[in-house]
Amino acid sequence: MAATYNRLLFVFIVSVPAAAVIGVPPLMRMPLKRQNMERLELHQSISMSAFNSAMGGQESLGRADVVLENKYNAEYFGEIEVGTPGQALSVIFDTGSANLWVPDNLNLSGHRAFSSALSSTYRESRTIFKIQYGSGPVSGVYCADDVNIGGLKLTDFTFANVDNVSGLGALYRDDDTFDGILGLGFGSIAEGGVPTVMQALWDSKQLAEPVFGFFLGDVEQGELVFGGVDPQHYTGNFSWVP
């Protein structure tokens, strides 16, 4: 029987090598925030063009939830922490790209930036990061630091510290609700061939399953679940396809 959804639920299975899961943390909920309707164009551009460019419940162990803030059912975003001590930044969780990037000091009103000088675990790199979106490029340099996502911690994780967001235009410049983008796509589309967040979480044995699922609230907060699916948001059974 196909699953019946309460509101809107998306489940994604990520293909990664099998591994034993030992000492994994319990389920935690992380809400998604929602952005204004007119920002939908930005989200669609990010998801589609980054992919194209790269190509040419019950609580249980090994799951973590991220609250997704929701504005007008158009764009959903949540908070992560980067560095030591952790610096809170808001990101869009994007299934159409596979890299994590956060802004350097962009001097843009309302946007929070990641300050490498304030992190004791920051490791710099001179390798250039570039990604092409439909509206233009975003670029900076790769680096490594600790990243905390809904209580799941990645140590010395490689991401990009960005100093050029011109490709996102006014939709980013005038929109202070999100600071960066966390890609949840397959590793095959990761710029620079760096590990993805999902691959790193699975390799570090923090997930019970290589799965994440979105619950998109209707004029309410949603959830992003890592490592499984929250049974509170559906009834019945899932039908799997290749």
N, C-alpha and C positions, 0 to 999 in steps of 0.2 A: 504494500500500500504506500502510495506517495505521502510524503510528509505534508501536513497542513500547517501553514505558517501563521503565527500571531504577529501582525504587522508585516515586516519584511526581513527575511533572514537569508543571508548568503553564506554558503559553506565552501571552503576551498581546501583541496587536498594537495599538498606539496610533495613532489617525488624526491625523496632523499634516501640515502642508505639506511638500512635498519640498524638499530642499536638498542642496547638495554637501557631502561630508564630506572635510575637508582636515586633515592633521596630527593625526588622532585617536589616542588612546593605545591600547596593546595591552590584551588581555584581562587582568583581574585578578579574583581570587576573593575573595568576601566571605561568610563563613559566617553562617548563621542559628542563633540559639540557640532552644531549645524550652522552653516553660513547662509548669507542672504541669497535669494533666488537668482539675482543677476550675476552671482559668482559661479553659477553652474558652468558657464562657458569656459572659465579657467580650469575647472576640474576636468572637464571633458578633454580639453586641449592637452593637459598634462598626461592623462591616462592614455589617450590614443597615440599622440605623436611620439612620446618617449618610447613606447613599445615598437612603433614602426621604425623609429630611428635605430634602435638597437638591433632590429632584425635586418637591416640592409645597408530546573536543573539540579543536577546535584553537584555539590562540590566534590572534586576528586583530585588525586595527585597528578601533577604534570600539566595543569591548566592555569592560565592567568587571564584576567579580564581587564580591558582598558575601557574606561568610560568615554563614550563618543558624544561630544556636545553637538547639538543639532539646531540649526537655524533655518526655518522655512523649508525643511525637507529637501534641501538642495546640496548642501555640502557638510561633511562630517569631519571633525578633527578632534584630537586628544593631546594630552601632555606626556612628554617623556623627560628624563633628566640625563644630562651629559656632563661628564667630568667628575672630579673629586675636589671639594664637595659638589654635589649635583646641582647643575643649573637647569631650571625648568624652562622648557621650550615647547611651543605648540606646533604640531605637525599634522599634515594631511596623510592619512594612510592610503597609499595609492597602489592598486593592483596592476596598473599599467606600466610601472617602472620597478626597478629592483635595487636602487641605491638609496642610502640615507644621506641627506645633506642638511646642514644647518647654516644659518647666516653668520658671517663674521661681522665686524662692526660696520654696518652699512649706513649708519646715520639716518635711518628712516624712522620718522616719528611713529611711535606705537609698537614697533617691532622689537622683540627681544633678540639679542645676539649672543652667540657663544664666545666667551672670553677665554682663550687658551691660557693666558697669563694667570688666571685664577684657579687653574686646575693642576693639582700636583701629579696627576697621572697622564697628562697630555704628552703625546709623542708626535713630533712634527715630521713632515715629509715635503719634498720638493716636487713630487709627482703631480702633474696638472690634471685636474678633473674638469671634464666638459660633458654636458648633456644637452641635447637639442630638443626643444619643445616646439609645438606648432607656431607659437608666437615669437620664438627666437631662443637664443642660448642662455644657459646658466652655467657658470664656471667658478672655479676656485682651485684649491689644492686638497689632495688626500691627506688624512691625518689619522691618528688612532687615539682612543680614550675609552673610558668606561661609559656604558650606556645602560640606563635603567628604564625598562618598559613594563609598566604595571607590576612592578616588584620582581621582574626577571632581569638579572644583571648580566651584561656581556662585558667581559674584561678585555681591554686593549683591542676594541673593535674598530675596524677601518671604515671611515665614512669621509665625507667631504665637508670642508669648511669653506663656504662660498662667499666671494666678495663681488660677484657680478650676477645680478638677477634681472638684467635689462630685458631678457627674453620673456619675462612674465608681465612686463609693462605696468600700466596703471592699476590693473587688477590686484597686483601685489603691493605696489607702492601706496595705494590708497586703502588697502585692506589689512588691518592689524590683527585679525583674528587667528592667523596661523603664521608661523615663522619659517618652517622648513617642510620637507617632504620625506616621508619614510616609505620606500618602495617595498611592496610585498610580492612582486613578480618573481618569475623563475630566474635562477642564476644565469641561464643562458642569455638573458638580456641585461645583465649587470654591466654598466660601464666600467672599464678597467679590469674586468674579471674578478673583482673583489667579492668576498663572501657576502651573501645576503643575510638579513636579520633572521629570517626563518631558518636558514641553513645553520647559522651560528647557534641559535637556540636549541636546535635539534642535536647538533654535534656536542653541545655542552650538557646534554641529557637533562634539560630542564622541561621538556615537553613529553607528555604521555603518548601523543600522536603527532605526526607531521601535518597538522591541520590547523587552519584558523577559520573563524566564522564571524560574519558581520550581522548584528541585529540592528537594523536602521529604524529608530523610533519614529512614530508619526506625531509630529509636533511635541516631541519629548526626547529625552536623552536616549542614546543607543548604547550598544556594547560591541567591542571587538574582543573575541575570545581566542586566545592562543592555546593550542594543544588539545582542542576538542570542541564540542558544541554544547551550549547550555540548553538542557532539556525543558527549561521553563518557557522557551520561545517556539516550540513546535510540538505537534502530536503526530503519531504514526511512525513510519519508517522511511528512511531515505532510499531512493533508487539511484544506484551508481551507474555511471557510464564511463567509458574510456576517455 
